[in-house]
Amino acid sequence: MKIFHLAFTVKDLESTRQFYGELLGCEEGRSTETWVDYNFFGHQLSLHVGEVVKRSKTNSRVDDVSVPIPHYGCVIEWEVFYDLATKLKSKSMTFIVDPCVRFKDLPGEQATMFLEDYSGNALEFKAYRNPSEVFSS
């Protein structure tokens, strides 16, 4: 089994549970009064209450789209991406980058969207039309 583990800070556990548990539908794992683990689309996400790392004032350009730095996220299946995008839109989420397709008709064609969790952490969800092209150049 190959999964990643990512740990970062959030402002509080109540809004964190609302975002990751209720909105995204991630299954909660272990927790204490200061942190909570989630099954983040098959990966381990550990969210710790603390000072949230602020986004840089500098963004990066990817396929002529300005993306926030730093950000984290997950590669998910194509259908899962569109189901999640529809769910987030129905909940009136504000996107940093609206769901779109980049590198259209090129190796690595991908659907992507960026948003913030309730602590202000930028995250990206993406899906590859052809999953074997995740590392294509």
Residue pairs with C-beta under 8 A, 6 or more apart in sequence:
3 42
3 43
3 44
4 43
4 44
5 43
5 44
5 45
5 46
6 40
6 43
6 44
6 45
6 46
6 72
7 45
7 46
7 47
7 48
8 46
8 47
8 48
8 53
8 72
8 121
9 47
9 48
9 49
9 50
9 51
9 52
9 53
9 119
10 16
10 47
10 48
10 49
10 50
10 52
10 117
10 118
10 119
10 121
11 49
11 52
11 118
11 119
11 120
12 49
12 119
13 31
13 33
13 34
13 35
13 36
13 47
13 49
15 118
15 119
16 36
16 47
16 117
16 118
16 119
17 28
17 36
18 118
19 117
19 118
20 26
20 28
20 36
20 38
20 40
20 45
20 47
20 117
21 27
21 28
21 38
23 87
23 88
23 91
23 93
24 84
26 38
26 39
26 40
26 41
26 45
27 38
27 39
28 36
28 37
28 38
29 36
29 37
29 38
29 39
29 44
30 36
30 37
31 37
34 48
34 49
35 46
35 47
35 48
35 49
36 46
36 47
37 44
37 45
37 46
37 47
38 44
38 45
38 47
39 45
40 74
41 74
41 76
41 80
43 74
52 119
52 120
52 121
53 70
53 121
54 120
55 68
55 69
55 70
55 120
55 122
56 68
56 69
56 70
58 69
59 66
59 67
59 68
59 69
60 66
60 67
60 69
61 67
62 102
63 102
63 103
65 97
65 100
65 102
66 97
67 96
67 97
67 114
67 124
68 96
68 114
68 122
70 122
71 114
71 121
71 122
71 123
71 124
72 121
72 122
72 123
72 124
73 114
73 123
73 124
73 125
73 126
74 123
74 125
74 126
75 126
75 127
75 128
75 134
76 84
76 125
76 126
76 127
77 127
77 131
78 111
78 127
78 128
78 129
80 127
81 99
81 111
81 113
81 125
81 126
81 127
82 99
82 111
82 127
84 125
85 99
85 111
85 113
85 125
88 95
88 113
88 115
89 99
93 115
94 115
94 116
95 113
95 114
95 115
96 114
96 115
96 116
96 122
97 112
97 113
97 114
97 124
98 113
99 111
99 112
99 113
100 111
100 112
100 113
101 109
101 110
101 111
101 112
102 109
102 110
102 112
103 109
103 110
107 133
107 136
107 137
108 128
108 133
108 134
108 136
108 137
109 128
109 129
109 130
109 133
110 126
110 127
110 128
110 129
111 126
111 127
111 129
112 124
112 125
112 126
112 127
113 124
113 125
113 126
114 122
114 123
114 124
115 122
115 123
116 122
116 123
117 123
128 134
